[in-house]
Amino acid sequence: MDFQHQSCDFFARIVMVLLHNLCPGSFRIYSSDEGRSWALPIRWIEKHLGLPEQPTLTTPQPVLKAPVRGGALDSLLLQLLSGGERVLNNEDWNAFTEAEFQLYQLKRVAEKTDAL
């Protein structure tokens, strides 16, 4: 599936993580963005659906775990998606998509630095 970073993309990734966990081995789920695709959706699931925390929940591909600013940026992005009182428009989704991309670029750099 290719949503071209539309608003449904984030929620489709949530569904893919849930399918991966609730129907193991039934689907081949892959993302060209690898760890960037799964980190925020799994945190959103844990926060909002009351499912057990990792390592019980798994992702279709390894997740980038390097904290950027102590995880504050991840939390800020999740907060943007967590309020039911505000409907996000296209500009909000574009900002979220860009921020998520930049955050996981920073995480890749942090993980490579930690590996050295």
Summary of the structure (lengths in Angstrom):
residues: 116
radius of gyration: 14.1
end to end distance: 35.0
largest distance: 44.3
contacts: 287
relative contact order: 0.15
helix: 59%
strand: 0%
